[in-house]
Amino acid sequence: MDWIPFDIVDFIDIVLFGLLLYALYRTLRSSSSTNLLFGIVALVVAWVVASPLLHMRVMGRVMDAVMGAGLLVLIILFQDDIRRFLNMLGSGNRWLNFLNFFQGKDKWQSDTEEASFIAVLTFACTSMAKKKTGALIVLEGKMSLEGVMHTGERIDAEVNSRLIENIFFKNSPLHDGAMIISKHRIAAAGCILPVAQDSSLPKEMGLRHRSGLGMSEQSDARIIIVSEERGEISVAYKNEIVADVDSEQLQTFLSSSFKSMSEVGTVVNKAAHKID
Protein backbone atom coordinates (compact mmCIF):
# COMPACT_ATOMS: atom_id res chain seq x y z
CA MET A 1 0.00 0.00 0.00
CA ASP A 2 1.44 3.34 -1.07
CA TRP A 3 1.34 6.12 1.49
CA ILE A 4 -0.04 9.52 0.51
CA PRO A 5 2.93 11.90 0.06
CA PHE A 6 3.23 14.18 3.09
CA ASP A 7 5.98 16.71 3.73
CA ILE A 8 6.62 19.86 5.77
CA VAL A 9 4.70 22.04 3.31
CA ASP A 10 1.58 19.89 3.74
CA PHE A 11 1.95 20.16 7.51
CA ILE A 12 2.21 23.98 7.36
CA ASP A 13 -0.76 24.04 5.00
CA ILE A 14 -2.94 22.08 7.44
CA VAL A 15 -1.84 24.16 10.44
CA LEU A 16 -2.55 27.47 8.69
CA PHE A 17 -5.96 26.26 7.54
CA GLY A 18 -6.78 25.14 11.10
CA LEU A 19 -5.71 28.52 12.47
CA LEU A 20 -7.92 30.34 9.98
CA LEU A 21 -10.90 28.17 10.94
CA TYR A 22 -10.24 28.84 14.62
CA ALA A 23 -9.94 32.57 13.92
CA LEU A 24 -13.31 32.47 12.17
CA TYR A 25 -14.85 30.64 15.11
CA ARG A 26 -13.49 33.11 17.69
CA THR A 27 -14.57 36.09 15.61
CA LEU A 28 -18.17 34.91 15.34
CA ARG A 29 -18.58 33.09 18.67
CA SER A 30 -19.90 36.00 20.74
CA SER A 31 -21.36 38.13 18.00
CA SER A 32 -24.81 38.40 16.46
CA SER A 33 -23.48 36.28 13.55
CA THR A 34 -23.25 33.07 15.57
CA ASN A 35 -26.68 31.79 14.52
CA LEU A 36 -25.89 32.63 10.89
CA LEU A 37 -22.71 30.60 11.14
CA PHE A 38 -24.60 27.57 12.42
CA GLY A 39 -27.14 28.04 9.63
CA ILE A 40 -24.37 27.99 7.03
CA VAL A 41 -22.88 24.84 8.55
CA ALA A 42 -26.32 23.22 8.36
CA LEU A 43 -26.59 24.16 4.67
CA VAL A 44 -23.17 22.69 3.91
CA VAL A 45 -24.11 19.44 5.68
CA ALA A 46 -27.40 19.30 3.74
CA TRP A 47 -25.52 19.90 0.49
CA VAL A 48 -23.05 17.07 1.19
CA VAL A 49 -25.84 14.67 2.20
CA ALA A 50 -28.20 15.53 -0.67
CA SER A 51 -25.77 15.53 -3.59
CA PRO A 52 -22.62 13.40 -3.16
CA LEU A 53 -24.01 10.86 -0.68
CA LEU A 54 -27.70 10.27 -1.50
CA HIS A 55 -27.62 11.55 -5.10
CA MET A 56 -30.80 13.59 -4.71
CA ARG A 57 -31.05 15.38 -8.06
CA VAL A 58 -33.52 18.14 -7.22
CA MET A 59 -32.06 18.95 -3.81
CA GLY A 60 -28.57 18.61 -5.24
CA ARG A 61 -29.20 21.18 -7.99
CA VAL A 62 -30.84 23.61 -5.57
CA MET A 63 -27.98 23.32 -3.11
CA ASP A 64 -25.42 23.66 -5.93
CA ALA A 65 -27.05 26.93 -6.96
CA VAL A 66 -27.05 28.19 -3.36
CA MET A 67 -23.41 27.24 -2.82
CA GLY A 68 -22.45 28.85 -6.13
CA ALA A 69 -23.32 32.28 -4.71
CA GLY A 70 -22.06 31.34 -1.25
CA LEU A 71 -18.90 33.49 -1.23
CA LEU A 72 -20.77 36.68 -2.11
CA VAL A 73 -23.46 35.93 0.46
CA LEU A 74 -20.85 35.30 3.15
CA ILE A 75 -19.14 38.62 2.44
CA ILE A 76 -22.46 40.46 2.71
CA LEU A 77 -23.61 38.69 5.87
CA PHE A 78 -20.30 38.87 7.73
CA GLN A 79 -18.97 42.17 6.43
CA ASP A 80 -18.72 43.74 9.92
CA ASP A 81 -16.89 40.72 11.37
CA ILE A 82 -14.57 40.52 8.36
CA ARG A 83 -13.80 44.24 8.67
CA ARG A 84 -13.05 43.85 12.37
CA PHE A 85 -10.75 40.88 11.79
CA LEU A 86 -8.86 42.59 8.96
CA ASN A 87 -8.59 45.78 10.97
CA MET A 88 -6.97 43.81 13.80
CA LEU A 89 -4.44 42.29 11.38
CA GLY A 90 -3.63 45.66 9.80
CA SER A 91 -3.27 47.66 12.99
CA GLY A 92 -0.02 48.50 14.75
CA ASN A 93 1.84 45.56 16.30
CA ARG A 94 -0.31 43.37 14.06
CA TRP A 95 1.68 40.18 14.63
CA LEU A 96 1.47 40.62 18.41
CA ASN A 97 -2.28 41.22 18.13
CA PHE A 98 -2.63 38.15 15.92
CA LEU A 99 -0.76 35.96 18.42
CA ASN A 100 -2.79 37.39 21.32
CA PHE A 101 -5.94 36.56 19.37
CA PHE A 102 -5.02 32.86 19.09
CA GLN A 103 -3.92 32.75 22.72
CA GLY A 104 -7.56 33.36 23.65
CA LYS A 105 -7.43 36.96 24.86
CA ASP A 106 -10.92 38.39 24.83
CA LYS A 107 -10.06 42.00 24.03
CA TRP A 108 -8.99 43.18 20.63
CA GLN A 109 -7.64 46.51 21.85
CA SER A 110 -4.09 47.23 22.92
CA ASP A 111 -3.25 48.37 26.44
CA THR A 112 -3.30 52.00 25.27
CA GLU A 113 -6.75 51.63 23.73
CA GLU A 114 -8.04 49.90 26.86
CA ALA A 115 -6.74 52.74 29.03
CA SER A 116 -8.50 55.24 26.76
CA PHE A 117 -11.73 53.24 26.95
CA ILE A 118 -11.60 53.13 30.75
CA ALA A 119 -10.84 56.84 30.98
CA VAL A 120 -13.73 57.82 28.70
CA LEU A 121 -16.24 55.59 30.48
CA THR A 122 -15.07 56.72 33.93
CA PHE A 123 -15.34 60.37 32.93
CA ALA A 124 -18.86 59.86 31.56
CA CYS A 125 -20.04 58.05 34.71
CA THR A 126 -18.53 60.55 37.17
CA SER A 127 -19.93 63.43 35.13
CA MET A 128 -23.43 61.91 35.17
CA ALA A 129 -23.10 61.26 38.91
CA LYS A 130 -22.29 64.93 39.55
CA LYS A 131 -25.31 65.98 37.50
CA LYS A 132 -27.47 63.27 39.13
CA THR A 133 -28.25 61.73 35.77
CA GLY A 134 -29.41 58.15 36.19
CA ALA A 135 -27.61 55.53 34.09
CA LEU A 136 -27.35 51.77 33.71
CA ILE A 137 -24.40 50.44 31.69
CA VAL A 138 -23.66 46.75 31.03
CA LEU A 139 -20.25 45.56 29.84
CA GLU A 140 -20.58 42.23 28.07
CA GLY A 141 -18.30 39.44 29.29
CA LYS A 142 -17.75 36.03 27.73
CA MET A 143 -21.48 35.28 27.75
CA SER A 144 -23.29 36.77 24.78
CA LEU A 145 -25.94 39.39 25.58
CA GLU A 146 -27.50 39.27 22.13
CA GLY A 147 -30.93 38.46 23.55
CA VAL A 148 -30.80 41.51 25.82
CA MET A 149 -29.66 43.75 22.96
CA HIS A 150 -32.76 42.81 20.99
CA THR A 151 -34.95 44.42 23.68
CA GLY A 152 -33.48 47.86 22.92
CA GLU A 153 -32.18 49.88 19.99
CA ARG A 154 -29.03 48.75 18.17
CA ILE A 155 -26.38 51.48 17.91
CA ASP A 156 -22.88 50.10 17.18
CA ALA A 157 -20.86 53.23 18.00
CA GLU A 158 -17.54 54.04 19.60
CA VAL A 159 -17.59 54.69 23.34
CA ASN A 160 -17.85 58.47 23.65
CA SER A 161 -18.56 60.38 26.85
CA ARG A 162 -20.86 62.91 25.16
CA LEU A 163 -22.82 60.19 23.41
CA ILE A 164 -23.25 58.27 26.66
CA GLU A 165 -24.42 61.39 28.52
CA ASN A 166 -26.83 62.29 25.70
CA ILE A 167 -28.34 58.79 25.70
CA PHE A 168 -28.99 58.97 29.46
CA PHE A 169 -30.14 62.61 29.42
CA LYS A 170 -33.49 62.83 31.17
CA ASN A 171 -35.47 63.80 28.05
CA SER A 172 -33.81 61.16 25.85
CA PRO A 173 -36.17 58.37 24.71
CA LEU A 174 -33.53 55.77 25.67
CA HIS A 175 -32.58 57.09 29.12
CA ASP A 176 -34.74 54.64 31.08
CA GLY A 177 -33.18 51.49 29.64
CA ALA A 178 -29.72 49.95 29.89
CA MET A 179 -26.77 50.51 27.57
CA ILE A 180 -24.89 47.42 26.40
CA ILE A 181 -21.18 47.75 25.62
CA SER A 182 -19.61 44.88 23.69
CA LYS A 183 -16.00 44.67 22.49
CA HIS A 184 -15.42 48.23 23.71
CA ARG A 185 -18.24 49.55 21.50
CA ILE A 186 -21.74 50.74 22.36
CA ALA A 187 -23.86 47.92 20.93
CA ALA A 188 -27.35 48.91 22.08
CA ALA A 189 -29.29 51.24 24.35
CA GLY A 190 -32.73 51.33 25.93
CA CYS A 191 -32.46 47.62 26.77
CA ILE A 192 -34.61 45.85 29.35
CA LEU A 193 -32.80 43.88 32.06
CA PRO A 194 -34.10 41.19 34.43
CA VAL A 195 -34.94 42.54 37.89
CA ALA A 196 -33.46 40.93 41.00
CA GLN A 197 -35.95 39.99 43.72
CA ASP A 198 -33.38 40.01 46.53
CA SER A 199 -35.02 41.33 49.71
CA SER A 200 -31.64 41.96 51.37
CA LEU A 201 -30.94 44.99 49.19
CA PRO A 202 -31.16 48.34 51.03
CA LYS A 203 -34.42 50.19 50.41
CA GLU A 204 -32.61 53.17 48.91
CA MET A 205 -31.51 51.00 46.00
CA GLY A 206 -34.20 51.35 43.38
CA LEU A 207 -35.12 49.72 40.09
CA ARG A 208 -31.82 50.52 38.35
CA HIS A 209 -29.83 48.78 41.08
CA ARG A 210 -32.17 45.77 41.11
CA SER A 211 -31.97 45.54 37.32
CA GLY A 212 -28.18 45.74 37.43
CA LEU A 213 -28.02 43.05 40.09
CA GLY A 214 -30.51 40.92 38.15
CA MET A 215 -28.30 41.12 35.08
CA SER A 216 -25.28 40.10 37.16
CA GLU A 217 -27.21 37.05 38.40
CA GLN A 218 -27.75 35.75 34.88
CA SER A 219 -24.46 36.62 33.18
CA ASP A 220 -20.79 37.37 33.73
CA ALA A 221 -21.28 40.99 32.64
CA ARG A 222 -19.99 43.95 34.66
CA ILE A 223 -22.67 46.53 35.41
CA ILE A 224 -22.37 50.21 36.31
CA ILE A 225 -25.32 51.97 38.00
CA VAL A 226 -25.48 55.74 38.43
CA SER A 227 -28.11 56.83 40.97
CA GLU A 228 -30.40 59.66 39.90
CA GLU A 229 -31.45 60.44 43.48
CA ARG A 230 -28.08 60.38 45.27
CA GLY A 231 -25.60 60.93 42.47
CA GLU A 232 -23.61 57.83 43.48
CA ILE A 233 -21.98 55.17 41.33
CA SER A 234 -22.50 51.50 42.13
CA VAL A 235 -21.08 48.43 40.38
CA ALA A 236 -22.43 44.88 40.15
CA TYR A 237 -20.79 41.61 39.16
CA LYS A 238 -21.74 37.96 39.66
CA ASN A 239 -24.64 38.69 42.00
CA GLU A 240 -22.64 41.12 44.14
CA ILE A 241 -22.98 44.88 44.30
CA VAL A 242 -20.70 47.59 45.71
CA ALA A 243 -22.24 51.01 46.33
CA ASP A 244 -20.78 54.52 46.21
CA VAL A 245 -17.51 53.78 44.38
CA ASP A 246 -15.10 56.57 43.42
CA SER A 247 -13.36 57.04 40.08
CA GLU A 248 -10.32 55.00 41.10
CA GLN A 249 -12.47 52.06 42.22
CA LEU A 250 -14.46 52.32 38.98
CA GLN A 251 -11.27 52.16 36.92
CA THR A 252 -10.23 49.03 38.82
CA PHE A 253 -13.63 47.51 38.11
CA LEU A 254 -13.31 48.26 34.39
CA SER A 255 -9.76 47.00 33.94
CA SER A 256 -9.06 43.66 32.27
CA SER A 257 -7.18 42.51 35.38
CA PHE A 258 -10.34 42.75 37.54
CA LYS A 259 -11.36 39.41 39.07
CA SER A 260 -13.51 39.92 42.17
CA MET A 261 -15.58 42.60 43.87
CA SER A 262 -13.23 42.61 46.87
CA GLU A 263 -10.82 44.62 44.70
CA VAL A 264 -13.40 47.40 44.43
CA GLY A 265 -14.89 47.77 47.90
CA THR A 266 -17.31 46.41 50.49
CA VAL A 267 -20.04 44.22 49.06
CA VAL A 268 -23.54 45.43 49.94
CA ASN A 269 -25.26 42.29 48.72
CA LYS A 270 -23.70 38.83 48.71
CA ALA A 271 -26.32 36.21 48.01
CA ALA A 272 -25.61 32.54 48.35
CA HIS A 273 -26.40 31.83 44.71
CA LYS A 274 -23.40 32.30 42.43
CA ILE A 275 -23.08 31.84 38.68
CA ASP A 276 -20.23 29.83 37.22
C-alpha positions, 0 to 999 in steps of 0.5 A, spaced: 500 500 500 502 506 497 502 512 502 499 519 501 505 523 500 506 528 506 511 533 507 513 539 511 509 544 506 503 539 507 503 540 515 504 547 514 498 548 510 494 544 514 496 548 520 494 554 517 488 552 515 486 550 522 488 557 524 484 560 519 478 556 521 479 557 529 480 565 527 473 564 524 470 561 530 473 566 535 470 572 531 463 569 530 462 566 537 460 572 541 457 576 535 450 576 532 453 572 527 453 566 531 446 563 529 448 565 521 454 561 522 450 555 524 445 556 519 451 555 514 454 549 517 447 546 516 446 548 509 453 545 507 451 538 511 445 538 507 448 539 500 453 534 502 448 529 504 443 531 498 448 531 492 454 526 493 451 521 498 444 520 496 444 523 489 438 527 490 437 530 483 432 536 485 435 537 492 442 537 489 441 542 484 438 547 488 444 546 493 449 547 488 445 553 486 445 556 493 453 554 494 455 557 487 453 564 490 455 562 497 462 566 497 458 573 495 453 571 500 458 570 506 461 577 504 455 580 505 452 577 511 459 577 515 462 584 512 462 587 519 466 581 522 470 581 516 472 588 517 473 587 524 478 581 523 482 585 517 482 591 521 486 587 527 491 584 522 492 591 519 493 595 525 499 597 529 503 591 532 499 586 528 503 580 529 502 581 536 495 582 536 494 576 531 498 571 536 494 574 542 488 573 538 489 565 538 492 565 545 484 566 547 485 573 549 478 576 549 479 584 548 482 586 541 484 593 543 491 594 545 493 596 552 493 604 550 486 603 547 483 599 553 486 605 558 483 610 553 476 606 553 476 606 561 478 613 561 472 615 557 467 611 560 469 613 567 469 620 565 462 619 563 459 616 569 462 621 574 460 626 570 453 623 570 453 622 577 455 629 579 449 631 574 445 626 578 443 623 571 441 616 572 444 611 568 445 603 567 451 600 563 452 593 562 459 591 559 458 584 556 463 578 558 464 572 555 457 570 555 453 573 549 448 578 551 445 578 544 438 576 547 438 583 551 440 587 545 434 585 541 430 588 547 433 595 545 435 599 539 441 597 536 447 602 535 454 600 534 458 606 536 464 608 539 464 609 546 464 616 547 462 620 553 458 625 550 454 620 546 453 616 553 451 622 557 446 624 551 443 617 551 442 617 558 439 625 558 433 625 562 429 627 556 432 622 551 427 616 549 432 611 551 434 614 558 430 609 562 433 602 559 440 599 559 446 601 555 450 594 552 457 595 551 460 589 547 468 589 544 469 596 547 463 599 542 456 601 544 452 595 541 445 597 544 441 602 548 434 602 551 435 595 553 430 591 558 434 587 564 431 582 568 430 585 575 433 581 582 428 579 587 433 580 593 429 582 599 436 583 602 438 589 598 437 596 602 431 600 600 434 606 597 436 601 591 431 602 586 429 599 580 436 601 576 440 597 582 435 591 582 436 591 574 443 591 574 443 586 580 438 581 576 443 582 570 449 580 574 445 574 576 444 571 569 451 573 566 458 574 567 457 581 565 460 587 569 454 593 570 455 600 572 449 603 575 449 611 576 443 613 581 439 619 579 437 620 586 443 620 590 448 621 584 452 615 586 456 610 582 454 602 584 457 596 580 455 589 580 458 583 578 456 575 579 450 577 583 454 582 588 454 589 588 458 595 591 455 602 592 458 609 592 464 607 588 469 613 586 473 614 580 479 609 582 475 604 584 471 604 577 477 604 573 479 598 577 472 595 576 473 596 568 480 593 567 481 587 564 485 585 570 479 585 575 477 578 578 472 579 584 468 585 587 473 585 593 478 589 589 473 594 588 470 595 595 465 592 600 459 588 598 452 590 599 449 584 597 452 577 597 447 572 596 448 565 596 447 563 589 453 564 584 453 563 577 459 559 574 
